[in-house]
Amino acid sequence: MTYDAIVVGSGFGGAVVACRLAEKGCKVLVFERGRHWNIDKNFHPDDWFFDHNDPVEHNGWFDFRVFGRMSTVAGAGVGGGSLHYANTSIDAPKDAFDAGWPHAINHRELAPYYNRVKDMLSSAPIPARQEPEKLKLLRNAAMALGYEQRFAKVDLAITFNEQLDYDSRQPPPSPDAVVFKKNVHGVDQGSCIHLGECVLGCRVRARNMLDYNYLAEARNNKAEIRPLHLVRSIRPATAGYAVEYEEITETGLKAGSEHAKLVVVSAGSIGTTELLLRCRDEHKSLPGLGPMVGKHWCSNTNYLTLADHANFDVYPTRGPSITGAVEFFGDQAHLGAGVNIEDGGIPPTIVPFSGGRGFGGSGLLAELHKTLGADGLFRHKMPWFSQGRDESTGEFSLRKQWVLFGKRVLHLSWDPAAADKPMKAIIDLHERMAKATGGDPPPSLWPLLRALVTPHPLGGCVMADDPAQGVVNHRGEVFAYPGLYIADGSIIPRAIGLNPSKTIAALAERIAEGIKC
């Protein structure tokens, strides 16, 4: 074998596995479909989108797909979902493991792995002297409705300067306030100055993305990372597996293959599910995968309400994208549904004339920015953001593009009724929390459109106790294929109801621990 292990994908599953296997002395190769991004500057809109139908021309950092009434968002690039997520790193509630999981998996079992993730990402709540106004509004809403015991600041994978005092009613500090130093993994990082650009990059490198920790350690231990490599199929080979890929070059796609003793697929809920469906149904390279590939998919019910708070300076364009949460799980479930309410954020750079905010400016340009920029447009808007536990009844399959003709494309069968219960609870809480703090929430579009967008797709190749219920066992190993593993959001068998990145990483820590190269 050329390599001990090949890892497909570099997000919250693949980065963890690559790091831990390389630490063991394994010869590791990581394939990543997207580029190795330089996020010292914001991503330009021309670089935003990854088109899986035309990756040579469009290999941006943001993979947006539409499956009827459900749309999904995923990262494309070294670091995967950490390129665009809101830095939120939270343990799943204990009751998230009450049903649907293998018997070996529960919160107590994952606790030490959650701790490892916290240490690697250096996650912690926002300092008290830097709390944004939107966090204060969320806290006020919880107190007004008697939910103060359910409110908490959330852990964020961000490097903060504890000595900084910042009031988000004022523009962010100048770059002179950034403290630059090497982190424990040998990577130069800056400290947060509240630019509000978390989901579109970070000019001061304050976000503790996977490229700055897990992947940095993987490289420190001689793991090889190949960006712009699309894995097309996996097939058994002598003493291991052959991984066939296409490299994205300036002139087109260049085919190739590599061999390894074991393979870990970490291409995300959508990418992993599609790859295995194609291996089973199209390439016939993994015919023994079984009937559960593509099943038990859910959206984690992400939803946002942009309410008007005319008498409160919210400034959602300043500070980290998410900083606090009010949880409704277990015996505190709202309207019979487990949901999580957070303060959302709006990146200022998505608004014309807002570029350069926080970095000075004068004259006509500054006045134009002041009038039309994001700070003015959204000053009194509160993005009430949420997740919830929809039913895992979605199913992916491959279907002909035009019924009987054309190539096979990925198709999602998803019934909006799967999200009715959590959506009812979320909409009710958004309205009540907004009104309790003097806000005016807009009418919800859910009853009319019954459509959602999720950055948290889960399931499709779920873990289970036997192959009649899932695709992998509790150690992440595919039932029919020893040495073939999955470590990403596709193995999670049910909606968590809050940001899932830490749970994906914790499961990957546990899976990597059990792998011997």
N, C-alpha and C positions, 0 to 999 in steps of 0.2 A: 504494500500500500504506500502511496505517495505521502499521505497524511494519516495521523492517528484519528483525527476528527475533522469533519467539515460541518460548519455551522451556517445555516441559510438564514440570513437576516441579522441585523445588529441593533434591534430594539430592546425592550425591557426583558425579553427572554434571551435572545441571542447574545447580547452584550455580557450578561451575567454568566452564561454557560461558557462563552469563549474565555472570559477572565479566569474562571475557576479551573477549567481544564488546562489552560496554559500554565497556571500556577502549579499544577500537578506535574508539569514537565511534558505534557502531551504536545505533539506537533499539530497546531490548530490552523485551519484556513477558514476565514469568514467571507462568504459571498454577500454582497450588499447591492441591491438593484440601483440605488441612487448614488449621488455624488458624495464626496467628502467636502462638506460645506465649510466655508469661512463665514462665521456669523458675527465677526467683529462689526459688520455692517448689517443693516436690515436686508432681508431678502427682497430683491426687486420684483415687482409684479410679473415681469417677463420670466422669472425663474419659479413662479409659484407652483405650477401644475405638472404632475407626472401623468403622462398619457400612456397607459399600458398597451394601447393599440398603435402608438407611434412614439416609442421611447427614444428613438434617435433624435428626433426634433424637439421633443418635450420631455425632458427628464428632470423636472423641478422637484421641490422638496415636499409637495403637498398632493397626495393622491385622493381625489374626490370622485366618488362613484355614485351613480344614481340607479337604484333598483326599484322602480315604481315609486311607491309612497315612502320608501326608506332610502336615505342617502347615507353614505359612510365617509369618514375622513380618516386618513392614515398618513404617517410620515414616510418619506422616501429619501433615504440618505443615511450616511454613517451616523448612528445614534437613533435611528428609527423614530418612534413616537416622541422621544425626548426633544426632537427638533421643534415640535409645535405644541406640546402639552403645557399646562399652566403650572407646572412645578409642584403640584399638589401630591403629597406622599402620605397616604392614610392607610392604616390597617383596616381590613374588612371587619364589620361588626361580628361578634360571636355568632349571632343567629343566622348569618349568611351561610353558615355551614350546617344548618339543621337538617337539610335534605338535599338530595341530588348529587352529593359528592361520594367518592370511595370512602369506605369506613376508616381508612387510615388518615384521612385528611380532616382536620378541624383547626380551630383557632389556636388551641394549645400546642398542637403539632407544629404549626407554622410560626409560633411566637419567636423562636430563636432565629429563624430565617428573616422574619420582619426586622429583627434587631440588626442583622447583618446589612440589610438594605439601607436602614437608617444610617448606619455608620459609613457606608460607602458613599451615599448621596449627601452626607452631612446635612440632613434635613432638620429644620427647627422652625418654630413659629416666628412671625415677624416681630421684631423688637417693639416694646411698648411705646417708645418714643418715635416710632415711624408708622403707627397705625393709620391707614387711610380713612377718609371720611365714609367710604362705602362700607367698611368693616364696622364703623361705629353705628351706621344706619341699620345694618344687620343685627347687631347687638341690641339696639334700641327696639327693634321689631320683636325680637325674642322676649325681651323684658316686658314689653307692652302686652303681649299675649300670654304671659305666664310660662314661657318656654326657656327662661334663662338658664336652667340646669342642662338644657340640651345644646346650648351654644358653646362653641370653643373655637379658638384660633387653630388653624390646621398647620401641620408641618409642611414646610416648603423647601425644596431642593434649590436653595438660593444662598449665595454668599452675601451676608449682610455685614455692614460696618456698625458694630454695636455702639460706637461713639457718635454716630450721626443722629442729629435731631432734625426731623422733617415733618412739616405740616402740609398735607396734600392740598390745602386750599391755596397754596403757593406753587409756582412752577417748580419743577424738579431742580435740584442743585446742578451746578456746572460740572463738567468732567473733572475739574480739579478736586472734587470731593471723592473721587473714586480711589480706593486703596488697592493697588496691584501687588500681587505676590504669588509665588508658586504654591499650589495646594500640595497635599501629602502624596499625590500621585505624580508630582513633577510637572504639572501643567500650570502655565500662567493664567491667572484669573483676576478679575476686578471685583469690586463690591457694588451692590445694588444702589442706584441713585433714582429709582422709581420712575423710569421712563415709560412704563406701561406697555412695553413692546414684547412681553414674554412669548406670546404665541407667534410672533413674526421675527424672531431673532433677538439678539441682545448685543448692542454695540460695545458694551463694557465687559462682556464675558462673565457676568455675575450668575447666570443660571448654571447650576451644577448638572449639565447634561451628561449623558452617558459617555460621550467622547472625552470628557474630562476626568472620568473616574474608572468605571469598569473597563471601557475599551482602552483607556490609557494604560491600565495595569496589564491588560491582555497584550498590548504592544510591548510593554516593558519585559514581558516574559516570552517574547519572540513569536507571538501569534501574527499571522499574515492576514491583512484585511484588504479585500479587493472590491473597491467601489465599481459601480456601473456594470455589474454582472447579474444577469437575469437567469435564475435557475429554471430550467424547462422540464427536467424529469430526473427521477431517481430510480435506479434499478439495482437489484442484487448483483454482485460480482464476486470473484474469488476472494474469500476471507473478508468480505465487507460490501461496500456499495460503490457504484459509479454515479457521479453527479454530472449531468449534462447541462451546459449553460450556453448563453449567448452574451458576449461582451458588447456593450454599447460603445461604438467608436464614432468618430466624426464622419466616417464614410459609410457606416451601416452596422449591421450586427455580425459578429464574428463568433462562430460556433467553436466549442471546446468541451473538454471533460476532465474531471479529476477523480481520483479514487481515495477512499479512506476506510479504515476499519469500522468506523461508526459515523452516523450522520444525525445532526440535531436540526430539525426544521423549526425555524423561529421567524416565519415571514408574516406573522400576525393572523388575526382571525380570518380575514378575507384572503390574504396571500397564501397561507398554509392550506386552507380548505380548498382553494382553487387548484393548487399544485397537486394535492393528493387526489382530488377528483380526476384531474387529467392523467395522473399516473395510473389510476385504476381503470378509468373508462375510455380514455383516448389512446394513450401510449401502451396500455396493457403491461406496464413494467412492474406494477405492484398489484396484481389481480386479487391478492388475498386480503386486501384492506378491510373488506366487509361492508355491510350495508349502512353503518352509522356515520360514515363520512358525510359531512354537510348538514347533519341534523343537530337539534338542540341549540339553535342560534338565537341570540337576543341582542337588544340594542342598549341595555342599561338605562333606557328612558331618559335621555338628555333633553332638557327643555329650558328655554330662556324667555323671560318676560321683561320688556324694556318699559318700566313705569316712569311716569313724570313726577318728580318731587319738586314742585315750583318753589317751595320755601326752604329747600335744603341744598347746599352746595355739595353734590355727590362727587363730581370729578372722577368718573370711572376710567378715564384715560390716564390716570396717574397711579403709580404703585403696582405691585404684583397683580396679575390677573385675578387670582383668587386668594383670599387671606383667612376666611372663616367659614364656619358651617353650623347649621342647626339640624341635628339628626333626629329622625323619627323611625326607630327600628325596635324590634322586639315587642315588649308590652306597651311601647310608646308609639307604635305604628299609627299613622293618621289615615282615617277612613278605611282602615283595614289594609293599608299599603305601606311598605317600607320605603321611605324617601329621604332625600338629603337636600337641604336648601343652602346655597352658597351665594356670596357676593361675586358677581361677574365683573369682567373688565372689557374695555373696548380699546384696541390698539390705536393710538393716535395717528399712526402713519397710514391708515387705510383711508383717511380723509384728505381730499385735496388741500393744498396750502399748509398742511400740518407738519411737513418734513422739517427737520432741524429744531423742533421744539426742545427746549432745555439746553440748546447749544448756542444761545445768543441770537443776534439779528437786530437790525435797526431800519429806520426809514419806512418807505412804502410797503416793503415786503413784510416787515414786522407787524404793521398795522393791518395788512390784509390777512395775515395769519391770525391775529388777535380776533378779527371779526368773523372769519370763516373757518378757522381751525377747529380741530376736534374738541379742544377745551371749551370753546364757546358753544358749539353745537350740542354737546352732551353734558354740559355742566350740571344740569338738574335731572339727568337720567340715571336710573338705578337698574342695572341688569340683574334681575333676580334669576339666578341660575340653579339648576337642579339635576339630580339623577334619581332613578327609581328602579324598582324591580319588576320589569315586564316578564311575561312568561317566555320560556325558552322553546317556543314552538316554530321558529323560523327554520327554513330548510333551503340549503343551496344545492344546485344541481347544474349540469351542463346541458344546454339546449341549443338547437339550431338557431342561427341568427334570425332567419325568416321562416319559422315554423318547420318547413321541410327542407330548406336550402340554406347555404352559407356555412360558415365555420361555427364551431360550437363556442358559445359564450356562457359566461357565468350568470345564472339566474337565481334570484331569491324569491321564495314563496313566503310571504310575511303577511299575517292578518293583523290589522290595526287593533283588533279587539284584544290582542295580547298585552297592549299597553293601556287599556281603558282604566283599570283600577289605579295604577300609579299616576296616570295623567290627571285623573279626577282629584286626587290628593294634592298633587303639585299645583294645579291651577287654583284650587281653593286656598292653599297656603300662600301662594304668590299674591293673590288678591287681598287676603286678610293682613299679611305682613306689610304690604305696600300701604294699604289704607290706615293701618295702625300707626304708621309713621308719616301720615299726611300726604301720601302718594296717590296718584291716579293711574291704576293699571289699565292697559288697553284691553279690549275684548280678546279672548283667546281664539286663535284660528284653528285649534285642534278639532272642535266639533264639525267645522266646515271642511277642512282639508284632510284631516286624519293622516298627516304626514310628519315624519320626524327626520332629523339629521343627527347622526351619532358619531362622536370621536372615540367612543368606547365599545366597538363591536366585540362581542364575546361568544365563544362557542364555535361549533362546526366540526371540531375534532376532539370531543370532550373526553375527560378522564372518567373511568368507571371501574367497577370491580370485575367486570367480565365483558367480552366482546359483543354480547347481546345488548349492552347498554351504552357502550362507548368505543373509542378508537385506541386510547392508550390506558395503561394501568396507572396506579397512584405514583409510580416512579417516572411517568412520562414516556415509557417505552411502548411502541406500537405493538399490539397483541400478536399479530401474525408475523412480525419481522424483528427478531432480536438484533439489537444494535442500531435500530432506527428509532429516534426519539422525537418528541415535539415539546417545545417549551415556549409558549406564548399565550396570548389571550384566547386562542382557539380551544384550549383544553379546559377552560373554566366552564362548568356545566350549568351555571345559572347566573342571573344578574346579581351583582353585588350591591348595587344601589348607591354607590359613591365611586369616586375616581379609582380605577382598578390597577394603575401602574405598579403600585407597591406590592399588591397581591401577585401580579404576574411575575415580578422580580423575585418575590419570596419563594414561589413555586419553582422558579428556575434555579434558585440557590439550592433547594432541596433535591431537584433532579440532578444537577451537576454533582452534588455530593455523592450520589449513588453510582455515577458513571466511572468505570475503570477503562482507561485507554489501552 
